[in-house]
């Protein structure tokens, strides 16, 4: 039912945004801004990423074509409505992104209602346009929740943030109700150096629905070949720790996540993972930090900014000798030409143990993304 509600919200929201704009303009100053981005490219991968064991696959992908409508209603109220379109091999998907109303109060307090990202994970909360790799890490993709319908309150200061929300969603025909919270602190914050620390937790009522973690191993168009056991689950606990150090041209990021899932027979199943990522600019540029998150890159020169990236991510989805343990090592290069255009080239080396879905668990991958913001 929530899937249908998403599109109802999109149609109603766009209609109201235009029909009520004259009325809002009389009641208070209204500012409207339309933006978005297009991310497209090529995935080339070996048999590791293919259920049928194809030795070599190359696919063009439309990673995301996203349009955003942002409204500022006076000094205290904001609204956003997003829609996106993706092409993943033969699969085409039209999706609702953010659709929320936000109140910006005193002392940087905010209250938000609608559909938006749950407050969990440094990498998950980052916009796709502020990433320096083609995809988020295997760990984030496997564990960190994404957008849900809910209500959230929080406070977002320069050196620290907190947020707490209640959410509901219907993934894969199931039903999830969640309480999710995140706390961050930047004990060191200066022009040349920032140290970020954070923690997040989420309790999730799964309603005895079918549970399984499935992931494509950081290749957007690949099959979901990395999997946990599958069973009916009552509830789950998620916990996450995050740390980042920005020092001149260098950025180091690490996150660890753990999940405890209660099966309907009462048994507890444990899964987890972590990643470590390093990025260094070859040009005189640096990454920027604000309100517990990373901002997009603003190159200092007309030729753009060039960044080398390395990451190792690993997940343990194996319990009671069921499921898989997998890792992906990534080497990448990102080029930022102004604030509007990016190129990201990644080389990925996967590994898997335990139960495997693919016929031949071998073969690396190369991904290329071009990102145009507008």
C-alpha positions in Angstrom: 0.0 0.0 0.0 2.8 2.4 0.8 4.2 2.0 -2.7 0.9 3.5 -4.1 1.0 6.2 -1.4 4.4 7.3 -2.6 3.0 8.2 -6.0 -0.1 9.8 -4.5 2.3 12.0 -2.5 4.2 12.9 -5.6 1.1 13.9 -7.6 -0.5 15.7 -4.7 2.7 17.5 -3.7 3.5 18.7 -7.2 -0.1 19.9 -7.7 -0.2 21.8 -4.4 3.2 23.2 -5.0 2.0 25.0 -8.1 -1.7 25.6 -7.1 -0.9 27.1 -3.7 2.1 29.1 -4.7 0.1 32.4 -5.2 -1.6 32.0 -1.8 1.8 31.2 -0.1 3.3 34.2 -1.8 0.7 36.5 -0.1 1.0 34.8 3.3 4.8 34.8 3.4 7.9 35.1 1.1 8.2 31.9 -1.0 11.4 30.9 -2.8 11.3 27.9 -5.2 14.3 26.2 -6.7 14.4 23.3 -9.2 17.5 21.2 -9.5 18.8 17.7 -9.8 21.4 15.5 -11.5 21.9 12.8 -14.0 24.4 9.9 -13.3 25.1 7.4 -16.1 28.0 5.2 -17.2 29.2 1.7 -17.9 29.7 -1.5 -15.7 32.0 -4.2 -16.9 32.3 -7.3 -14.7 33.3 -10.9 -14.5 31.5 -14.1 -13.5 31.6 -13.2 -9.8 28.8 -10.8 -10.3 26.6 -13.0 -12.5 24.3 -15.7 -11.2 24.7 -17.6 -14.5 28.5 -17.5 -14.5 28.9 -15.3 -17.6 32.7 -14.7 -17.9 32.3 -11.1 -19.2 29.4 -8.7 -19.0 29.3 -5.0 -20.1 26.2 -2.8 -19.5 25.4 0.8 -19.9 23.5 2.1 -16.9 21.4 5.2 -16.1 22.4 5.2 -12.4 19.9 8.0 -11.6 18.1 10.8 -13.3 16.8 12.9 -10.4 14.8 16.1 -10.3 14.3 18.1 -7.1 11.8 20.8 -6.2 12.8 22.8 -3.1 10.5 25.4 -1.5 11.4 27.9 1.2 8.3 29.2 2.9 9.3 32.2 4.9 12.1 31.9 7.4 11.1 28.8 9.2 9.5 26.3 6.8 11.0 24.3 4.0 9.7 21.6 1.7 11.3 19.2 -0.9 9.9 16.8 -3.4 12.1 14.6 -5.6 11.5 12.1 -8.3 14.1 9.8 -10.0 14.4 7.3 -12.9 16.9 4.5 -13.1 17.8 1.9 -15.8 19.6 -1.2 -14.5 20.1 -3.6 -17.3 16.7 -4.7 -18.4 15.1 -3.2 -15.3 13.6 0.3 -15.3 12.5 2.0 -12.2 10.6 5.2 -11.5 10.9 6.2 -7.8 9.9 8.8 -5.3 12.9 10.3 -3.5 12.5 12.8 -0.7 9.0 14.3 0.0 8.9 16.2 3.2 8.1 19.3 5.2 10.7 20.7 7.5 10.5 23.3 10.3 13.7 25.1 11.1 13.5 26.4 14.7 15.6 28.2 17.1 19.1 27.0 18.1 19.4 24.9 14.9 16.5 22.7 16.0 14.6 21.0 13.2 11.5 18.9 12.9 10.7 17.0 9.8 7.7 14.9 8.5 7.3 13.0 5.2 9.6 10.6 3.3 13.4 11.0 3.8 16.5 9.1 4.8 16.6 7.6 8.3 19.5 9.1 10.4 21.9 6.2 10.1 25.4 6.0 8.6 27.8 8.7 7.4 28.0 7.3 3.9 24.3 6.6 3.6 23.3 10.1 4.5 25.7 11.6 2.0 24.1 12.7 -1.3 25.2 10.6 -4.4 26.7 13.8 -5.9 29.1 14.1 -2.9 30.4 10.6 -3.1 33.8 9.9 -4.6 33.0 6.3 -5.8 30.5 4.9 -8.3 28.5 3.2 -5.5 28.4 3.2 -1.7 30.3 0.6 0.2 29.2 -3.0 0.5 28.6 -2.4 4.2 26.4 0.6 3.8 24.4 -1.0 1.1 23.9 -4.2 3.1 22.9 -2.7 6.5 22.1 1.0 6.5 18.4 1.8 6.0 17.5 4.3 3.3 14.4 6.4 2.8 11.2 5.7 4.8 8.1 7.6 5.7 8.2 9.1 9.2 8.7 12.0 11.6 12.0 13.1 13.0 13.4 15.8 15.2 17.0 16.9 15.7 19.6 19.6 16.4 22.4 20.3 13.9 25.3 22.4 15.2 28.8 22.8 13.7 30.5 20.5 16.2 27.7 18.1 17.0 24.3 16.8 15.9 21.6 14.5 17.3 18.5 13.2 15.5 15.6 10.8 16.5 12.8 9.6 14.3 9.9 7.1 14.0 9.5 5.4 10.6 7.5 3.0 8.6 8.1 1.2 5.3 7.0 -1.8 3.2 10.2 -3.4 1.7 9.7 -6.4 -0.6 6.0 -6.8 0.4 6.8 -6.9 4.1 6.2 -4.3 6.8 8.7 -2.4 8.9 8.3 0.0 11.8 11.4 1.6 13.2 12.9 3.9 15.8 16.2 5.3 14.5 18.7 7.7 16.2 22.1 9.2 15.4 24.6 11.2 17.4 27.7 12.9 16.0 30.5 15.0 17.4 33.4 16.9 15.9 35.9 17.3 18.8 38.5 18.8 16.3 37.2 21.3 13.7 39.5 23.8 12.1 40.3 25.1 8.6 42.8 22.4 8.0 41.6 19.5 10.1 38.4 17.9 11.2 37.8 14.8 13.3 34.3 13.3 13.1 32.9 10.7 15.5 29.4 9.2 15.3 27.1 6.5 16.5 23.6 5.3 15.3 21.1 2.7 16.4 17.8 1.4 15.1 15.1 -0.9 16.5 13.0 -2.4 13.7 9.8 -4.3 14.0 9.7 -6.6 11.0 6.2 -8.0 11.6 7.2 -11.6 10.9 8.0 -10.8 7.3 10.6 -12.5 5.1 14.1 -11.3 5.9 17.2 -11.6 3.8 20.2 -9.3 3.0 21.0 -9.3 -0.7 23.7 -7.2 -2.3 25.3 -6.7 -5.7 28.8 -6.0 -4.3 29.2 -2.3 -5.3 28.3 -2.9 -9.0 25.0 -1.3 -9.8 23.9 -3.5 -12.7 25.2 -6.8 -11.3 23.1 -9.6 -9.8 22.5 -9.7 -6.0 25.1 -12.5 -5.5 26.1 -11.7 -1.9 23.3 -13.0 0.5 22.5 -13.9 4.0 20.2 -16.7 5.1 16.5 -16.2 4.5 13.8 -16.6 7.1 10.8 -15.0 8.7 11.8 -12.4 11.3 10.1 -10.7 14.2 12.4 -7.8 14.9 16.0 -6.6 14.5 18.5 -4.2 16.1 20.9 -2.2 14.1 24.0 -0.4 15.5 26.6 1.7 13.7 29.9 3.4 14.6 31.5 6.0 12.3 34.7 8.0 12.2 36.3 10.4 9.7 39.5 12.5 9.7 40.0 15.3 7.2 43.5 16.7 7.1 44.4 19.1 4.3 44.1 16.9 1.1 43.6 13.6 2.9 40.3 12.0 4.0 40.0 8.8 6.0 36.6 7.3 6.7 35.7 4.1 8.6 32.3 2.7 9.6 31.3 -0.5 11.4 27.7 -1.9 11.5 26.1 -4.8 13.3 22.7 -6.4 13.1 20.9 -8.8 15.4 17.8 -10.3 13.9 15.2 -12.3 15.9 13.7 -15.2 13.9 10.1 -16.1 14.5 11.2 -19.2 16.4 12.9 -17.0 18.9 16.6 -17.6 17.8 18.9 -14.6 17.3 21.0 -14.3 14.2 24.1 -12.0 14.0 25.5 -10.2 11.0 28.0 -7.4 10.6 30.6 -5.6 8.5 33.0 -2.7 8.3 34.8 -0.6 5.7 37.9 1.7 5.6 38.2 4.3 2.9 41.0 6.7 2.1 41.0 9.6 -0.4 43.8 12.0 -1.3 43.6 14.9 -3.7 46.4 15.2 -6.3 45.3 18.9 -6.7 45.2 21.6 -4.1 41.7 20.7 -3.0 40.0 19.2 0.0 36.7 17.7 1.1 34.3 19.9 3.2 32.3 18.9 6.2 29.0 20.3 7.6 26.4 19.3 10.2 27.7 15.7 10.6 28.0 15.1 6.8 30.2 15.6 3.8 29.5 18.3 1.2 30.2 18.1 -2.5 33.6 19.2 -3.8 34.2 22.8 -4.9 37.4 22.7 -7.1 39.7 25.7 -6.6 40.9 25.7 -10.2 39.3 25.7 -13.6 41.0 22.4 -14.5 39.1 20.8 -11.7 40.0 18.6 -8.8 41.5 15.1 -9.0 41.2 12.5 -6.2 42.7 9.0 -5.7 40.4 6.7 -3.7 41.0 3.3 -2.0 38.5 1.3 0.0 38.2 -2.1 1.6 34.7 -3.3 2.8 33.8 -6.6 4.2 30.5 -8.2 5.5 29.8 -11.3 7.5 26.3 -12.5 6.5 27.1 -16.1 7.8 25.5 -17.6 10.9 25.0 -21.3 11.8 27.0 -22.2 8.7 24.5 -20.4 6.4 25.1 -17.4 4.3 28.2 -15.7 2.9 31.2 -13.8 4.0 32.3 -11.3 1.3 34.7 -8.4 0.7 35.4 -5.8 -2.0 38.6 -3.9 -2.5 38.3 -0.8 -4.5 40.8 1.5 -6.3 39.4 4.6 -7.9 40.0 8.0 -9.5 37.5 10.9 -9.3 37.7 14.1 -11.3 35.5 17.0 -10.4 35.2 19.7 -13.1 33.6 22.7 -11.4 30.7 22.0 -9.1 28.5 20.5 -11.8 30.4 17.7 -13.5 32.2 14.6 -12.2 33.8 11.5 -13.5 34.4 8.4 -11.3 36.4 5.4 -12.4 36.6 2.4 -10.1 38.3 -1.0 -10.2 36.8 -3.6 -7.9 38.3 -6.9 -6.6 35.7 -9.1 -4.8 36.1 -12.2 -2.7 33.5 -14.5 -1.2 33.4 -17.5 1.2 30.7 -19.7 2.6 27.5 -20.2 0.6 27.8 -18.8 -2.9 25.0 -18.0 -5.4 27.2 -17.5 -8.5 28.3 -20.4 -10.7 31.9 -19.2 -10.8 33.0 -16.9 -8.0 35.8 -15.2 -9.9 36.4 -12.0 -11.9 36.9 -8.4 -11.1 34.8 -5.3 -12.2 35.3 -1.9 -13.6 32.7 0.9 -13.3 32.6 4.4 -14.9 30.2 7.1 -13.9 29.6 10.6 -15.3 27.6 12.9 -13.0 26.0 16.1 -14.2 24.4 18.4 -11.6 21.9 21.2 -12.6 
